[in-house]
Amino acid sequence: MSVKIWAKVSLLFLSVSVLSGCNILTDLFHQDKKQETRVVAEEPAVQAKTTTDKNTAKNSKKKQKKNNRTGKQQAKDNGSAVIVEKQSEPVQEEKIVEAADAEEETPATIDEKPTVSSKPPVVRNTCIGNDNNIKAGFSELSEAAGYSFQPRQPNLVMVTGITVGKGVCKGASSYSSIVKHNLAASGRFTLIGNDVSQRILKAASGTSYAYLVRVAKSQNVDYIVSGAAIKNGNKINLILKITDIKSGSTVWQKSSSLQ
């Protein structure tokens, strides 16, 4: 008997539980339905509000652009007058300053300013010497070489020329011709012919003095005579020397000074 009662109680309890669960599911279903209905109803309102905001912003931008164009046009129409007024003011100030400077500068001040034409050009004489004195000086040196130096015999002698330094006034005379004449007149020197001398000078043109000596040696030349006129302050130094081609050394040299 007790078992039957216990079975009935259990069945009753189970029925109550099932019924309660069904009620809960029904309530949840109704709540979801209400929320879905509310969301669906709110979506058109949000979309309408968004569209209205976009249209308002678009109209505001158009209005702003229109106002900007109107303001620029007005500024452009009025700007020229403003610019002209600003340009005219510095011009008046410059005229006032120039007028003040002109009043301060007196005619006496202007007359005291040196002009270019008032200063004559300065011409400096950088060339010294006298052609006749230079000729006389080399004549004395070549005579001294002809009588004071005893070369080997027989010999061939070549006069390479006289170098005229910067600042020395050279005339039309040939100083080499004077030296050749006096050496030959001494009877101690046998000068090579002009054709051989020209050939040697041409072959050694633009080269070093050592190369000139080698070319002369190939033509059986024994001695080379050379000289120079060099400016030394207000004086001119004359130098004449004889070089032995075989030894390559200077065997005779003398100098003099012209005042």
C-alpha positions in Angstrom: 0.0 0.0 0.0 2.8 2.4 0.9 4.5 1.6 -2.4 1.5 2.7 -4.4 1.2 5.9 -2.4 4.8 6.6 -3.0 4.4 6.0 -6.7 1.5 8.4 -6.9 3.3 11.1 -5.1 6.3 10.7 -7.4 4.1 10.9 -10.4 2.4 14.0 -9.1 5.7 15.6 -8.4 7.0 14.8 -11.9 3.8 16.2 -13.5 4.2 19.5 -11.5 7.9 19.8 -12.6 7.0 19.2 -16.3 4.3 21.8 -16.1 6.6 24.3 -14.5 9.2 23.7 -17.2 6.7 24.3 -19.9 5.6 27.5 -18.4 9.2 28.7 -18.2 9.8 27.9 -21.9 6.6 29.7 -22.8 7.7 32.8 -21.0 11.1 32.8 -22.6 9.6 32.4 -26.0 7.3 35.4 -25.5 10.3 37.5 -24.2 12.4 36.7 -27.3 9.5 37.5 -29.5 9.0 40.9 -27.9 12.7 41.8 -28.2 12.8 40.8 -31.8 9.7 43.0 -32.5 11.3 45.9 -30.7 14.6 45.6 -32.7 12.8 45.4 -36.0 10.8 48.4 -35.1 13.9 50.4 -34.0 15.9 49.7 -37.2 13.8 51.9 -39.6 14.0 54.7 -37.0 17.8 54.5 -36.8 18.2 54.3 -40.6 15.9 57.4 -41.0 17.9 59.3 -38.4 21.2 58.4 -40.2 19.9 59.5 -43.5 18.7 62.8 -42.0 22.2 63.4 -40.5 23.9 62.7 -43.8 21.6 65.1 -45.7 22.1 67.8 -43.0 25.9 67.4 -43.2 25.9 67.5 -47.0 23.7 70.6 -47.1 26.0 72.3 -44.5 29.1 71.6 -46.6 27.4 73.0 -49.7 26.4 76.1 -47.8 30.0 76.5 -46.4 31.5 76.2 -49.9 29.1 78.8 -51.2 30.0 81.1 -48.3 33.7 80.6 -49.0 33.4 81.4 -52.6 31.4 84.5 -51.8 34.0 85.6 -49.2 36.9 85.0 -51.7 35.2 87.0 -54.4 34.6 89.9 -52.0 38.2 89.7 -50.8 39.4 89.7 -54.4 37.2 92.6 -55.3 38.4 94.6 -52.2 42.0 93.3 -52.2 43.3 95.4 -55.1 42.4 98.6 -53.4 44.1 97.4 -50.2 47.2 96.5 -52.1 47.4 99.8 -53.9 47.1 101.6 -50.6 49.9 99.5 -49.0 52.2 100.0 -52.0 51.7 103.8 -52.1 52.8 104.2 -48.5 56.5 103.0 -48.8 56.9 105.1 -51.9 56.0 108.2 -50.0 58.4 107.2 -47.2 61.2 106.6 -49.7 60.6 110.0 -51.2 60.8 111.6 -47.8 64.1 109.8 -47.0 65.6 110.7 -50.3 64.7 114.3 -49.9 66.2 114.3 -46.4 69.4 112.8 -47.7 69.6 115.3 -50.5 69.3 118.2 -48.0 72.1 116.7 -45.8 74.5 116.2 -48.7 75.9 119.7 -49.6 77.5 120.6 -52.9 80.9 120.8 -51.2 80.7 117.2 -50.1 80.0 116.1 -53.6 82.9 118.1 -55.1 85.3 116.5 -52.6 84.6 112.9 -53.9 87.5 111.7 -56.1 86.6 110.7 -59.7 88.2 108.0 -61.8 89.5 110.5 -64.3 91.3 112.5 -61.5 93.7 109.7 -60.9 96.2 109.2 -63.8 97.2 105.6 -64.6 100.4 104.4 -62.9 102.9 103.1 -65.4 105.8 101.2 -63.9 109.0 100.6 -65.9 109.9 96.9 -65.3 112.5 96.8 -68.0 116.0 98.0 -67.3 119.3 98.1 -69.1 120.8 99.6 -72.3 121.4 97.6 -75.4 124.8 99.1 -76.1 126.0 98.5 -72.5 124.9 94.8 -72.7 126.7 94.4 -76.0 129.9 95.9 -74.5 129.6 93.7 -71.4 129.4 90.4 -73.4 132.2 91.7 -75.7 134.5 92.0 -72.7 133.6 88.6 -71.3 134.1 86.8 -74.6 137.5 88.5 -75.1 138.5 87.4 -71.6 137.5 83.8 -72.4 139.5 83.8 -75.7 142.7 84.8 -74.0 142.4 83.3 -70.5 141.1 79.8 -71.3 143.2 77.3 -73.2 141.0 74.6 -74.7 142.2 71.2 -76.0 143.5 71.1 -79.5 142.0 70.4 -81.9 138.5 71.4 -80.7 135.0 72.2 -81.9 133.1 74.9 -80.0 129.4 75.6 -80.2 127.8 78.8 -78.9 124.2 77.9 -77.8 123.1 81.5 -77.3 122.6 84.2 -74.7 119.6 84.0 -72.5 117.9 87.3 -71.6 116.0 87.2 -68.3 112.7 88.9 -67.5 112.9 92.6 -66.9 116.0 93.1 -69.1 115.6 95.4 -72.1 116.9 93.6 -75.2 117.6 95.5 -78.4 117.9 94.2 -81.9 121.5 93.2 -81.5 122.6 89.6 -81.4 124.8 89.0 -78.4 125.7 85.5 -79.6 127.3 87.0 -82.7 129.5 89.2 -80.6 130.7 86.2 -78.5 131.4 84.1 -81.6 133.4 86.8 -83.2 135.6 87.4 -80.2 136.2 83.6 -79.6 137.2 83.0 -83.2 139.4 86.1 -83.2 141.5 84.6 -80.3 142.7 81.7 -82.5 142.1 79.2 -79.7 138.5 78.1 -80.6 137.2 76.4 -83.7 133.5 77.2 -84.1 131.2 74.7 -85.8 129.3 75.8 -88.8 126.0 77.5 -88.6 124.2 74.6 -90.3 125.5 72.1 -87.8 124.6 74.5 -84.9 121.1 75.0 -86.2 120.6 71.2 -86.6 121.7 70.6 -83.0 119.5 73.3 -81.6 116.5 72.1 -83.6 117.0 68.5 -82.4 117.2 69.6 -78.8 114.4 72.2 -79.0 112.1 72.1 -76.0 114.2 69.5 -74.1 116.6 69.8 -71.2 120.2 71.2 -71.3 121.5 67.7 -70.6 119.8 66.4 -73.8 121.4 69.3 -75.7 124.8 68.3 -74.5 124.2 64.7 -75.7 123.1 65.9 -79.1 126.2 68.2 -79.4 128.5 65.3 -78.3 127.1 63.2 -81.1 128.2 65.8 -83.5 131.8 65.7 -82.1 131.4 69.1 -80.3 134.0 69.5 -77.5 132.8 72.7 -75.8 129.6 74.6 -75.4 129.6 78.3 -74.7 126.5 79.9 -73.2 125.6 83.1 -71.4 122.8 85.0 -69.7 121.7 88.6 -68.8 119.8 88.5 -65.6 118.0 91.4 -63.7 119.2 91.8 -60.1 117.3 94.7 -58.5 118.4 97.8 -60.4 121.4 96.1 -61.9 122.0 93.6 -64.7 124.3 90.6 -64.2 126.1 89.2 -67.3 127.4 85.6 -67.2 129.5 83.7 -69.7 130.6 80.1 -69.2 132.3 77.3 -71.1 131.2 73.6 -70.5 133.3 70.6 -71.3 131.1 68.1 -73.0 133.3 65.1 -72.2 133.3 65.8 -68.4 130.0 67.7 -68.3 131.5 70.3 -66.0 132.0 74.0 -66.3 135.6 74.7 -67.1 135.5 78.5 -67.3 133.0 81.1 -66.1 133.0 84.8 -65.5 130.4 87.5 -64.7 130.1 91.2 -64.7 127.5 93.7 -63.4 126.0 96.7 -65.2 124.9 99.7 -63.2 
